[in-house]
Amino acid sequence: MGRTIKVVDHIPEWRAFFEKEAALLTVIFGTQFLAVHHIGSTAIPGIKAKPIIDILVVINHIESIEMFNAPMQELGYRPRGECLDNPIPGTPGRFYFSKDTDGARSHQVHVCPEGHADIQDKLAFRDYLRSHPKKARAYSLMKERLAAKHRDDIVGYIQGKDPFIQDIMARAHLWRHKAQRTVDIHSGKA
């Protein structure tokens, strides 16, 4: 049997959980490390989420990703690779590590090389929902309904969210583009 899908109310401690883990990851990725970001629903205040801290680590080069497997395992993470053979395949070039605490998934780390499209996608999605509370609430309610409907079916839960996520991604990229154009115009770069 797979994981049970459960969404809970947002708790402020999720930020501290991220910061604690981010400090450890910065050390592990060492000279390859470029950035770390809190992503996913636990990074969006006020919405329900699976209580799993999603972390995005950006590194210089992905070719030597295997060298980080042992240190990640020492932190309690399971190296998962690109997960390309999952029922819902992962993304080429994005590597995944999962960590369980007390028998339940508690952290997920996504590692991408600088310039990978997933970096901007994940940050745009997060930032858009942080800046658009009505859309964030709609996402929260949808996740709650899907979690009740697909309690033991992660694939059904993910597939149920996909149309909403695709819509938000399109809006988020347009929103970011407009915001960047505004900055460029005000700085004289237009």
C-alpha positions as CSV (number, residue, x, y, z in Angstrom):
1,M,0.0,0.0,0.0
2,G,1.3,3.5,-0.9
3,R,1.2,6.6,1.2
4,T,-2.0,8.0,2.5
5,I,-2.8,11.5,1.1
6,K,-3.5,13.9,3.9
7,V,-3.6,17.7,3.7
8,V,-3.4,19.8,6.8
9,D,-3.7,23.5,7.8
10,H,-0.6,25.6,7.2
11,I,1.7,25.8,10.2
12,P,4.2,28.6,10.6
13,E,6.9,26.1,11.7
14,W,7.2,24.8,8.2
15,R,9.5,27.8,7.4
16,A,11.8,26.9,10.3
17,F,11.8,23.2,9.2
18,F,12.9,24.4,5.7
19,E,15.6,26.7,7.1
20,K,17.1,24.0,9.3
21,E,17.3,21.5,6.4
22,A,18.5,24.2,3.9
23,A,21.5,24.9,6.2
24,L,22.5,21.2,6.1
25,L,22.0,20.9,2.3
26,T,24.2,24.0,1.7
27,V,27.0,22.1,3.4
28,I,26.4,18.8,1.6
29,F,26.4,20.4,-1.9
30,G,29.4,22.5,-1.0
31,T,31.2,24.1,-4.0
32,Q,28.5,22.9,-6.4
33,F,25.8,24.7,-4.4
34,L,24.2,27.9,-5.9
35,A,20.9,28.3,-4.2
36,V,18.2,26.7,-2.1
37,H,14.5,27.5,-2.2
38,H,11.4,26.5,-0.1
39,I,8.9,25.4,-2.7
40,G,5.5,23.6,-2.8
41,S,2.5,24.2,-0.7
42,T,4.3,24.4,2.6
43,A,6.0,27.5,1.2
44,I,2.7,29.3,0.6
45,P,1.3,30.7,3.8
46,G,-2.4,30.1,4.6
47,I,-3.1,27.1,2.3
48,K,-3.5,23.5,3.2
49,A,-0.7,21.2,2.3
50,K,0.6,17.7,2.7
51,P,3.0,18.2,5.6
52,I,6.1,17.6,3.5
53,I,8.8,20.2,3.1
54,D,9.7,20.6,-0.6
55,I,13.1,22.0,-1.2
56,L,14.7,23.0,-4.5
57,V,18.5,23.0,-4.6
58,V,20.3,24.6,-7.5
59,I,23.8,23.4,-8.3
60,N,26.5,24.1,-10.9
61,H,26.6,20.7,-12.6
62,I,24.4,17.7,-12.5
63,E,26.9,15.2,-14.1
64,S,28.3,14.2,-10.7
65,I,25.0,14.0,-8.8
66,E,25.8,10.5,-7.6
67,M,28.6,11.9,-5.4
68,F,25.9,13.4,-3.2
69,N,24.0,10.2,-2.6
70,A,26.0,9.0,0.4
71,P,26.0,12.4,2.3
72,M,22.2,12.6,1.6
73,Q,21.7,9.1,2.9
74,E,23.5,10.1,6.1
75,L,20.9,12.9,6.5
76,G,18.2,10.3,6.1
77,Y,17.4,10.9,2.4
78,R,16.7,8.2,-0.1
79,P,18.3,9.0,-3.6
80,R,15.5,8.5,-6.2
81,G,17.2,9.6,-9.4
82,E,15.1,11.4,-12.0
83,C,12.1,9.1,-11.4
84,L,11.5,8.8,-15.1
85,D,9.9,5.4,-14.8
86,N,7.3,6.5,-12.2
87,P,3.6,6.3,-13.1
88,I,3.8,10.1,-13.3
89,P,7.3,10.5,-14.7
90,G,9.8,12.9,-13.2
91,T,11.6,15.5,-15.3
92,P,14.9,14.8,-17.1
93,G,17.7,16.7,-15.4
94,R,15.9,17.1,-12.1
95,F,17.1,14.7,-9.4
96,Y,15.0,13.8,-6.4
97,F,15.7,12.7,-2.8
98,S,13.0,11.8,-0.2
99,K,13.2,11.7,3.6
100,D,10.8,10.0,6.0
101,T,10.5,10.9,9.6
102,D,8.7,8.6,12.1
103,G,7.5,6.5,9.1
104,A,6.0,9.3,7.1
105,R,7.4,11.4,4.3
106,S,8.7,14.7,5.8
107,H,11.0,16.2,3.2
108,Q,11.5,16.1,-0.6
109,V,14.6,17.6,-2.2
110,H,14.6,18.4,-5.9
111,V,18.1,19.1,-7.3
112,C,18.5,20.9,-10.6
113,P,21.5,22.3,-12.5
114,E,21.5,26.1,-13.0
115,G,19.3,27.1,-15.9
116,H,16.9,24.1,-15.7
117,A,13.4,25.0,-16.6
118,D,11.9,23.5,-13.4
119,I,13.7,26.2,-11.4
120,Q,11.7,29.0,-12.9
121,D,8.5,26.9,-13.0
122,K,8.6,26.0,-9.3
123,L,9.5,29.6,-8.2
124,A,6.9,31.2,-10.5
125,F,4.1,28.9,-9.2
126,R,5.1,29.6,-5.6
127,D,5.4,33.3,-6.0
128,Y,2.2,33.7,-8.0
129,L,0.2,31.9,-5.3
130,R,1.8,33.9,-2.6
131,S,0.8,37.1,-4.4
132,H,-2.7,35.9,-5.4
133,P,-4.6,34.8,-2.2
134,K,-7.8,34.0,-4.0
135,K,-6.1,31.5,-6.4
136,A,-4.1,30.1,-3.4
137,R,-7.4,29.5,-1.5
138,A,-8.9,27.8,-4.6
139,Y,-5.8,25.6,-4.8
140,S,-6.1,24.8,-1.1
141,L,-9.8,23.8,-1.4
142,M,-9.1,21.7,-4.5
143,K,-6.3,19.9,-2.7
144,E,-8.5,19.1,0.3
145,R,-11.2,17.7,-2.0
146,L,-8.7,15.6,-4.0
147,A,-7.1,14.3,-0.8
148,A,-10.5,13.1,0.4
149,K,-11.3,11.5,-3.0
150,H,-7.9,9.9,-3.6
151,R,-6.9,9.1,0.0
152,D,-4.7,6.2,-1.0
153,D,-4.0,7.1,-4.6
154,I,-1.1,9.5,-5.1
155,V,-1.4,9.2,-8.9
156,G,-5.1,10.2,-8.9
157,Y,-4.3,13.1,-6.5
158,I,-1.5,14.4,-8.7
159,Q,-3.5,14.0,-11.9
160,G,-6.5,15.7,-10.3
161,K,-4.3,18.8,-9.6
162,D,-2.7,18.9,-13.0
163,P,-5.2,21.1,-14.9
164,F,-5.2,23.7,-12.1
165,I,-1.4,23.7,-11.9
166,Q,-1.0,24.1,-15.7
167,D,-3.4,27.0,-15.6
168,I,-1.5,28.6,-12.7
169,M,1.8,28.0,-14.4
170,A,0.6,29.9,-17.5
171,R,-0.7,32.8,-15.4
172,A,2.5,32.8,-13.3
173,H,4.9,33.0,-16.2
174,L,2.8,35.8,-17.8
175,W,2.7,37.6,-14.4
176,R,6.4,37.3,-14.0
177,H,7.1,38.5,-17.5
178,K,4.9,41.6,-16.9
179,A,6.6,42.3,-13.6
180,Q,10.0,42.0,-15.2
181,R,9.0,44.3,-18.0
182,T,7.8,46.9,-15.5
183,V,11.2,46.7,-13.7
184,D,13.0,47.0,-17.0
185,I,10.9,50.1,-18.0
186,H,11.6,51.8,-14.6
187,S,15.3,51.0,-14.8
188,G,15.6,52.3,-18.4
189,K,16.4,48.8,-19.9
190,A,13.3,48.7,-22.1
